[in-house]
């Protein structure tokens, strides 16, 4: 199963499936879109899929061989739309009248290739001696044993915030930061929940932590029209009210802080 959570693309190695994103702008017959998975370590594009550009969405379908040989770790991904593409005599794409990349102007989103328990790329699948031994299987009656992340989310958030603080110049100890972090929760300046249940209006002084996706958001309200298509690409929740004129209530992922003014 392939999952797209906001902009984060998660692909179990070798899985098949598809995902869709909104088409930005207009496309015509013959326009194409190319999806790519980029390795930031080698600076090479490892996977490329070409589709016909369609509206209102672009749908990328992946087959097993597209990712079966990728090492399980984090990569980057992007989609580029080529309007009126130009081909050489051998049918290879050599240019276009207009080229538009979705994310390269901002920051390439993560494509995480995850390991799978039953890996079809392993040599053991080529032998008839394969057996499934279930003698040692134990059933747990403790849901926290099976789903431990319910207890880990807040500690993971604390670690992530500490690393962000250090990267931003914080020089205090981790214990000092932990104390400040606990005070933030105690004073209600970081609220937990899910993005669908965050209040409208929110509080611009608070941060909001989605316990389902472990994404941290900040709240912003604007009286100016917003580009909904662009904001949806970076995972922004948009609500519109008209009580005292039109207001746009935005919950924006904390990593998009430099994108939305």
C-alpha positions, 0 to 999 in steps of 0.5 A: 500500500502506497500512502501520501500523508500531506506531502510525505510519500511512504512506499513499502519496498516493492509495493504497487499502488497509486496516489493523486495530487491536484493539477496546478494550472491548465494542461492540454492534450499531449502535455506530460508529467514526470514523477521522480524519486531523487537520492540526496546521497548520490544526487541521482534520480533513481525512479522516473514515471511518465504520465499524460498530464490530466486535470483536475488531478495527476495520478501516479501508478507504481509497479513492484519493479519501480522500488523493489531494488531501492534501499529502505531509507528516506529519499526525495520526490517531485513531479514536473509538468511539461507543456508542449513537450519536444522529442528528438528523432528517437522519441526521447524528451529533450525539452518543452515550451513550458516546464513547471516543477511542483516542489523544487522551488521550495523544498523537495518532500520526503519519499520514504521507502520502508522495509517489508517483512515479506520481501519478494526481492530476497533469494529465499523466495526462489527455493521450495524449502520455504516454510512458515514457522509459527511455533514461537508466535505469541499473542499479546493482550496489551494494546500498548505492546502492539501499538507502542507509538501511542506513548512515544509520540510526545517524546518523539516530538520533544526530541524533534523540537530540541533538535530544531532548537539546537539547529537554530542556535539553542545552547542550553542543556537537554534537561533545561529544554525538557523542563521548558517543553513540559511547561509548554504543555502544562500552559496549553501552548502546545495542543494535541489532537488531530488536524480535523479537530483543531479549533476555528479560530485557533490561537496564533500563539499556540502550536498544534500537534497532530497525534495521528500524523505526528506533524506540528502545525501553527495557526494563521488567519488571513483576510486576503484570498489564498492559493488553495491549490498551492497550500494544499500541496504543502498540507495546509488545512483551510477553513473559510468564515464570513462572520466579520468579512471573509477570513481564511483560517490556516493550519500550516505544517511547521516546516512550511513556516518559510513558505507562507508569509 
